[in-house]
Structures are given as C-alpha cells and as structure tokens.
Amino acid sequence: MSCFYQSIKPYSGYEISFIMNVFLESTKGFISLVGAGGKKTLMYALSKFINGRLALSSTTRMYEYDDSRVDKIVDLGPEKKFKLNRLDRVVAFHKKSDKEGRVEGLSNTELDSVWLSKKFDFLICKADGARAKLIKCPNDDEPIIPNSCDLVVPIVSIKVLGKKLTPRIAHRVDKLCELWLESPGCLITKEHIVHLMVSENGFLKNSNTRTILPLINMADSKRELKDAIEIAEMALAITQRFNKVVIGSMLESNVKKVVHR
C-alpha cells in the first residue's frame, strides 16, 4: 500500500527504519500489547513510526482514544461496514461503553473482519487492561489475544523495581503474590520481574506459539537502563520463548537498547 496519507504523518528516515526493525521485523502486521506500564503509549508511538495505514483497537474496555493521535474513530457498534478516505492513515476502532470516558473492545470476529478487510498494513491491539498501573499479572481470563495476532509485546515498567507491591503501582496484586509466592507489600526485585517475564502465567500467558517481544519501559535514567539490561539478560538466560528484549522510554518514542540472547 502506498503512503499518500497527509494527516497524522509518520516520521521518516533513520528513525522509522530503527523502530520498524525493532518492533516489526518478526510480524505479519497484527500486534497485541499486554502487561502494564505503557501499552497505549507504545500504541501511539508506533503509529507515528509505521509508514503505512494502521488500525488501533482493543479486546477490553479502555480509555477513549486521543483524537489528536488518530485520523478517524470508528464505532463498530452501528458501523459494521466502514469507509476510509485517503487521509485516514491511523484509524481507531471501538464500541461505545456505558462507562463515562471509556470505550469497549472488539470481539475476535470483529477484529478479524477489520484485519481481513486488507485495508490496513498493521493492526495494533491492546489485549488486556492494567488501570494505568506499572506492573500486572494476568487474571484467569486474560489476556484476550485475537486469533489473527502473530506478535505479542508484553510490557512492564522498570520503575517498579525496589518499590513495595501495592495497588498504587500494581494491577492484580493477588495474582502477583500468587506467582511470586510473596505477600502484599514485599519489595519488588529483579528476580520478581524476571519470573513474571518468563512465566506461562505471566508475560507468556495465552501466547501459544506467537512471537514474543518483551518491552521494559520507562528506563529514563542510566541506573534504570542498567537495571533493565540486567533483567533482560537474566530472562534470556532462563527462557527460549523469546530471543530479545527491548528497553526504552515510549513516552519519548525512544528505544534505548535491544538485548539479544
């Protein structure tokens, strides 16, 4: 698909090739974001770097889309069929919610219909909720990863390291305690984060055979970058399920390091 869109313009040159290589080299185009600490931020960051037409959506309830970050918002409740014009490069899909300031996610069938319409080069889906926390462990029915998805990006914020495990920073504290065999209020260690990253009940849940590309986000200082690199190396030494870990600050659309096996 040629890039003739003029509204939400992508970046160009070296920046776009770098981001594309890091996040998109192993995908056919359908990406699911899970975890906590920057899913929506990454979604918007990628929308600026992807050089093509992009669909944004979710499988769960979420905050409304920022209309300054997208060209068109489609409510798939009444609009089962949707039309796009040549300026609609970044298109968000949702259904109305009875909760103020929120929108509902799409079903697997609805997401398939968007993706299989062949109108988009990429589809980025937020596949679980975290209530704006920095770390989470999935519930029994999470994440909801669409059938057509081929790349899963699990996210955690490095800023939880050394902090107490409380609902202030963590979503589903009970599940994290269960995974780590810890009690609420424990100090979060590197080993805790690694365990979450390599566990079938953590980052890998419901991923099946899909490609996994973890992101350790919010590495804003040299200390945080150093800690994140060590965590990534520890995780890669334990699991064969993924071969690299991205470390960055997605609020700045900045990939700081890619740690390979």
C-alpha positions as CSV (number, residue, x, y, z in Angstrom):
1,M,0.0,0.0,0.0
2,S,1.5,3.3,-1.0
3,C,1.9,6.1,1.6
4,F,-0.1,9.0,0.4
5,Y,-1.6,10.0,3.7
6,Q,-1.3,13.6,4.8
7,S,-2.9,13.9,8.3
8,I,-1.2,12.0,11.1
9,K,2.2,12.0,9.4
10,P,4.7,9.3,10.2
11,Y,8.4,10.0,10.9
12,S,10.8,9.3,8.2
13,G,14.4,8.3,7.5
14,Y,16.6,6.6,10.1
15,E,14.1,6.9,13.0
16,I,11.4,4.9,11.2
17,S,13.7,2.2,10.0
18,F,15.1,1.7,13.5
19,I,11.7,1.4,15.2
20,M,10.4,-0.8,12.4
21,N,13.3,-3.1,12.7
22,V,13.0,-3.4,16.5
23,F,9.2,-3.9,16.8
24,L,8.0,-5.1,13.4
25,E,10.6,-7.3,11.8
26,S,9.0,-10.5,13.1
27,T,5.4,-9.7,12.5
28,K,3.0,-10.1,9.6
29,G,1.3,-7.0,10.9
30,F,-1.1,-7.9,13.7
31,I,0.4,-7.0,17.1
32,S,-1.1,-7.4,20.6
33,L,0.1,-5.4,23.5
34,V,-0.2,-6.9,27.0
35,G,1.0,-6.1,30.6
36,A,1.3,-2.7,32.2
37,G,3.4,0.4,32.0
38,G,2.9,1.8,28.6
39,K,0.6,-0.1,26.2
40,K,-1.3,2.9,24.9
41,T,1.9,5.0,24.9
42,L,3.6,2.4,22.7
43,M,0.5,2.2,20.5
44,Y,0.6,5.9,19.8
45,A,4.4,5.9,19.4
46,L,4.3,3.1,16.8
47,S,1.5,5.0,15.0
48,K,4.0,7.8,14.3
49,F,6.7,5.4,13.1
50,I,4.8,2.9,10.9
51,N,4.9,4.0,7.3
52,G,1.5,2.7,6.2
53,R,-2.1,2.5,7.1
54,L,-2.7,1.4,10.7
55,A,-5.7,0.2,12.7
56,L,-5.8,0.6,16.5
57,S,-8.1,-1.4,18.7
58,S,-8.5,-3.4,21.9
59,T,-10.2,-6.6,23.2
60,T,-11.0,-4.9,26.6
61,R,-12.5,-1.7,27.9
62,M,-10.1,1.2,27.8
63,Y,-10.0,5.0,28.0
64,E,-11.2,6.9,24.9
65,Y,-8.8,7.4,22.1
66,D,-7.0,10.7,21.8
67,D,-8.5,12.2,18.7
68,S,-5.3,14.3,18.2
69,R,-3.4,11.0,17.7
70,V,-5.7,9.3,15.2
71,D,-7.3,10.4,11.9
72,K,-10.6,8.6,12.3
73,I,-12.5,6.8,15.1
74,V,-14.9,4.1,14.0
75,D,-17.7,2.8,16.3
76,L,-18.2,-0.8,15.2
77,G,-21.5,-0.9,17.1
78,P,-23.6,0.8,14.4
79,E,-20.8,0.9,11.7
80,K,-20.4,-2.7,10.8
81,K,-19.1,-1.5,7.4
82,F,-16.7,1.3,7.4
83,K,-15.3,3.6,4.7
84,L,-11.9,5.3,4.6
85,N,-10.7,8.2,2.6
86,R,-7.1,8.7,1.6
87,L,-6.3,10.9,4.6
88,D,-7.3,8.2,7.1
89,R,-3.9,6.7,7.9
90,V,-4.4,6.0,11.7
91,V,-7.8,4.6,12.4
92,A,-9.1,3.6,15.8
93,F,-11.9,1.0,16.3
94,H,-14.1,0.7,19.3
95,K,-17.6,0.2,20.6
96,K,-19.5,2.6,22.9
97,S,-19.4,2.0,26.6
98,D,-21.9,2.8,29.3
99,K,-18.9,3.9,31.5
100,E,-18.0,7.6,31.0
101,G,-14.7,8.3,29.4
102,R,-14.3,4.6,28.3
103,V,-14.8,2.6,25.2
104,E,-15.4,-1.1,24.8
105,G,-13.1,-3.5,23.0
106,L,-13.9,-5.6,19.9
107,S,-14.6,-9.3,19.7
108,N,-12.3,-11.7,17.9
109,T,-14.7,-11.9,15.0
110,E,-14.8,-8.1,14.7
111,L,-11.1,-7.7,14.8
112,D,-10.7,-10.4,12.2
113,S,-13.1,-8.5,10.0
114,V,-11.0,-5.3,10.3
115,W,-7.7,-7.2,9.6
116,L,-9.0,-9.4,6.8
117,S,-10.5,-6.4,5.1
118,K,-7.0,-5.8,3.7
119,K,-7.4,-2.1,4.3
120,F,-4.5,-1.9,6.8
121,D,-0.8,-2.6,6.8
122,F,-0.8,-3.1,10.5
123,L,-3.2,-3.6,13.4
124,I,-2.1,-2.9,17.0
125,C,-4.4,-4.3,19.6
126,K,-4.4,-3.6,23.4
127,A,-5.2,-7.1,24.6
128,D,-5.7,-6.5,28.4
129,G,-6.2,-3.8,30.9
130,A,-4.0,-2.5,33.7
131,R,-5.8,0.6,35.0
132,A,-2.8,2.8,34.4
133,K,-0.5,0.8,36.7
134,L,3.1,-0.1,36.1
135,I,3.1,-3.9,36.5
136,K,0.4,-6.6,36.3
137,C,-0.1,-10.3,36.3
138,P,-3.0,-11.5,34.1
139,N,-6.2,-12.8,35.6
140,D,-7.6,-16.2,34.7
141,D,-9.4,-14.9,31.6
142,E,-6.6,-12.6,30.5
143,P,-5.1,-11.6,28.1
144,I,-7.6,-11.8,25.3
145,I,-5.3,-12.2,22.3
146,P,-7.1,-12.3,18.9
147,N,-6.7,-15.3,16.7
148,S,-5.1,-13.4,13.8
149,C,-2.4,-11.9,16.0
150,D,1.2,-13.1,15.3
151,L,3.3,-10.9,17.6
152,V,2.8,-10.2,21.3
153,V,4.6,-7.4,23.1
154,P,4.4,-7.8,26.9
155,I,5.3,-4.6,28.9
156,V,6.5,-3.8,32.4
157,S,7.8,-0.6,33.8
158,I,11.3,-0.6,35.3
159,K,10.1,2.0,37.8
160,V,8.6,-0.8,39.9
161,L,12.0,-2.1,40.9
162,G,12.6,-1.7,44.6
163,K,9.1,-0.4,45.2
164,K,6.5,-2.1,47.5
165,L,4.0,-4.3,45.8
166,T,0.8,-2.4,46.4
167,P,-2.3,-1.4,44.3
168,R,-0.8,2.0,43.9
169,I,1.7,0.7,41.3
170,A,0.4,-2.9,40.5
171,H,-2.7,-4.3,38.9
172,R,-3.9,-7.7,40.3
173,V,-1.6,-7.7,43.4
174,D,-3.1,-11.0,44.4
175,K,-2.0,-12.7,41.2
176,L,1.5,-11.3,41.5
177,C,1.7,-12.6,45.1
178,E,0.5,-16.0,43.9
179,L,3.1,-16.0,41.1
180,W,5.9,-14.9,43.3
181,L,4.9,-16.7,46.5
182,E,5.1,-13.4,48.3
183,S,2.8,-11.2,50.4
184,P,1.4,-7.7,49.5
185,G,3.9,-5.0,50.4
186,C,7.0,-7.0,49.5
187,L,9.8,-5.2,47.8
188,I,9.8,-5.9,44.0
189,T,13.2,-7.4,43.0
190,K,14.9,-8.1,39.7
191,E,14.1,-11.8,40.2
192,H,10.4,-11.0,40.6
193,I,10.3,-9.1,37.3
194,V,12.3,-11.9,35.5
195,H,9.8,-14.5,36.9
196,L,6.9,-12.5,35.5
197,M,8.6,-12.2,32.1
198,V,9.4,-15.9,31.7
199,S,6.2,-17.4,33.3
200,E,3.4,-19.1,31.4
201,N,1.1,-17.4,33.9
202,G,2.8,-14.0,33.3
203,F,4.2,-12.5,30.1
204,L,3.7,-15.7,28.1
205,K,0.1,-16.4,29.1
206,N,-2.2,-17.3,26.2
207,S,0.5,-16.5,23.7
208,N,0.7,-20.1,22.4
209,T,3.2,-20.2,19.5
210,R,3.1,-16.5,18.7
211,T,6.4,-14.5,18.6
212,I,7.1,-12.7,21.9
213,L,9.0,-9.4,22.1
214,P,9.0,-8.0,25.7
215,L,9.4,-4.3,26.4
216,I,10.9,-3.0,29.7
217,N,9.6,0.6,29.6
218,M,10.3,3.9,31.4
219,A,14.0,3.4,31.5
220,D,14.7,7.2,31.9
221,S,17.9,7.2,33.9
222,K,21.3,5.5,33.5
223,R,20.5,3.5,36.6
224,E,17.2,2.3,35.3
225,L,18.8,1.4,31.9
226,K,21.5,-0.6,33.7
227,D,18.9,-2.5,35.8
228,A,16.7,-3.1,32.8
229,I,19.6,-4.6,30.8
230,E,20.5,-6.9,33.7
231,I,16.8,-8.1,34.0
232,A,16.7,-8.7,30.3
233,E,19.9,-10.8,30.3
234,M,18.6,-12.8,33.3
235,A,15.3,-13.5,31.5
236,L,17.0,-14.5,28.2
237,A,19.3,-16.9,30.2
238,I,16.2,-18.7,31.5
239,T,13.7,-18.9,28.6
240,Q,13.9,-19.9,25.0
241,R,10.4,-18.4,24.3
242,F,11.9,-15.0,23.2
243,N,15.3,-14.1,21.8
244,K,15.5,-10.4,22.5
245,V,14.1,-7.7,24.9
246,V,13.5,-4.1,24.1
247,I,14.3,-1.4,26.6
248,G,13.1,2.1,26.1
249,S,11.1,5.1,27.1
250,M,8.0,5.1,24.9
251,L,6.7,8.4,26.2
252,E,9.7,9.8,24.3
253,S,9.3,7.2,21.5
254,N,12.9,6.2,22.4
255,V,14.3,2.7,22.1
256,K,17.4,2.8,24.3
257,K,18.7,-0.8,24.0
258,V,17.8,-4.1,22.4
259,V,19.2,-7.0,24.4
260,H,19.8,-10.2,22.4
261,R,20.4,-13.7,23.5
